[in-house]
Amino acid sequence: MSLPDPVKFTFSGSGAVTPVRLCCCIGMTCITKSASCTLKLHFLLERMAHLELKKCIFLLNVFKLLIGASLEKNVSLPSPAKVNLTCKLDEHSHLKNPQVTWKRGSQTISHTSKSHNSWTIQVTVSDSSHLGSYVCILKAEKEISATFNLQVPKLQGKDKPVITYERDRAVMVCKSDYDPKGWTWYMTNGTELVPIDRILRSDKFQIKSPSPNVNRLEILKLTKEDGGVYWCEAAFELGNSLYKFELKVLSIAAPLKPFIAIVAEVAILFTTIVLYEIYSKKKGKGEFWWGFLVG
Amino acid sequence: MAPPLLSDLGYVPPDGGWGWAVVFGASISIGFAFTFPKAFTIYFKEIQGVFGISYSQLAWTTSIMCATTYGGGPISSILVNRYGSRPVVMFGGLLCGVGMISAAFCTSILQLYICVGFITGFGLALNLQPSVIIVGKYFLKRRPIANGLAMAGSPVMLCTLAPLNQFLFDNFGWRGSFLILGAILLNCCVAGALFRPIGPGTAPVKTQVNEEGKDALKGKITEDGPMEKKIEEEEEKDCFEKVNQYLDFSLFKHRGFLIYLIGNVLMFLGFFAPIVFLAPYAKHTGIDEYSAAFLLSILAIVDMVARPATGIIANSRWVRPRIQYFFSFAIAFNGACHLLCPLASSYTGLIVYSSFFGLAFGMVCAMLFETLMDLVGAARFTSAVGLVTIAECCTILLGPPIGGILIDTFGDYKYMFIKCGAVMVLAGTFLFIMNYYNYRMLAKEEKERKTKEEDLKSLRTENEGKKNWNKDSTEDGPELEPLRENGEGVKKEMNGTNEV
């Protein structure tokens, strides 16, 4: 199997940007020396987004082209913006006369700008209908495609179940990289999502926001029935984003079983050692207990 | 050139037998003491969220724990001097268990500071020092191996505790995990039960001595020989002596002890920071989280192998008399690794760095207490270890924050590595030079003492025939004659001959 063409990443940015570390590797050989590459051939990108409400122009044009592999990149858009998406082919590439088409679904989009090795489109995202997948298809000797997924920002929370105990307090923290317009929490009733009204049940639920991009749900006086799935929803201009939390309420007895087991093990070992010592000191056992404790 | 292997304990250590069970118990105890603060950081994110506090506020918990573990050294030493290792370790294990169990019911960060920080930390202090001390009481000829094996408990425990903590946390939440960890810490009591007391109860010198004769014997020996030989139960009325019985402050006049203290205090300034910042540095250079964690695993595995291996090397005929040089070399090697780290920018380079770092780290840790025992002797080691740990406490705590400040100021990790490397190379060089001087002084003193003894011996054989001498001695009492003989006999045994 022949090696794929090495592809060089470049990026272009505007405005106040922080440096981006790029990585281009095929196997163990890396072209860019400024950063290290993992063996898994996935690229690293540190976003240099400078978000302004008035003038949001994202530039994300880094991707990697491999034989037969298609590339995907998620672009988070919290508010309406004009986005430039660029596909760029490395100069060292051996591909001759590449033809590039940009598509969204089945609809072809025309290039905004073009050069001998880069093709750019500009997408104006003003509402949620413009979100979705934009694909750049390169046809030459091989066909390579790269996908940009324009979407609302994803939320972060805890992906493993939150474990709490009865009569304790449960805390679920929902975070976002951007400031949403509002937060809502839901609990599931069967298959329905029921919003949690904190004013109505302030003795049970407390919702706090220590900073605009962090929201906390606190559930007090837990009972077994409180366990289940909770949803955190952040409202952005271009749509809403959801995150799922799973809450498990255990009884005090749950950790007590391993606890007692371990204490029993300690007691057994301790007694064994003491008995062994008595056995081996059979001859001088008069002063044994005092000698055992004080060396 | 180096001093001969002497036991100033007053008895001959078994160098095996039950000693290996003691080493096993000590490795468990030491393992818990060193790794528990590190393994505890898994719970940080969750507790941060529950109590609504910042990372630095929570990080105080482990800082308090570390500080108490090292700062509680002198108290540990006093208790061991008074009661022996066994009850102290068992009480320490109990304290740790109680601390963590009560931490499971905490409702505020302050309660966590007290339960996890102070109580558990103090319990770990009562575990750490006595474990190290009792290894020195059971071994002499094979002491470096025993120390290496005992210290190997730390990386083994780290490799076990870290995934165990993760498992407990995923299944029981942080409160349940604390409860179960409290039970696990009770295993230190089991380790303590293995520390069968050993003492000079069977040696000929002690059994023949009665109350009045003891002081005279002590006076005779300190007068006749500059070699320091402290009897464990001093009954002097002097207040200073009484304090020294519990915690030997006269160690501050001991040349070897001071060298060790200054060198180690300097070394710890750069000892722990690279471990703390290895994973963040790896992520900074663009490596993903799992590969960064893998670097630490490599470090732990190499460390695990390096410690007993270093013990074996340090025990060999060529290294044992010059063990201080080996220790200084290990420290300087450690420093050199850190200085070269900024050159490693690729993942392979970092793997190489982690392996060498693990090796160097293991070498230094394995010999950390062995060299102190070698310098001050096993009898005074009890107090020495307490005084040393409380002095090291400050620099151990300062090391990572200073590294953090360097990283934040310059935005680059390399200055932190350079600082750690430079400090350790300096410490290693200092120890090397000062120990060279110390060895020479010890050899000189040994020579002086030998010539003095020979003079005294020839003088005594001369005067035996003289009547005046006999008259004087009969006035003193018949007790002194056999005691004097015994005193000489002890010295001769110390020299390796048995002519009594």
Interface residues (C-beta under 8 A of the other chain):
Chain A: R21 C23 C30 A35 S36 C37 T38 L39 L44 K160 V162 I163 T164 Y165 D168 R169 V171 V173 K208 P210 R216 L250 A254 P255 L256 P258 F259 I262 V263 V266 L269 F270 I273 V274 E277 G291 F292 L293 V294 G295
Chain B: G49 V50 G52 Y83 G84 S85 R86 P87 D170 N171 F172 G173 R175 G176 S177 L179 I180 G182 A183 I184 L186 N187 C189 V190 A193 L194 F195 R196 P197 I198 G199 T285 G286 I287 D288 S291 S345 S346 Y347
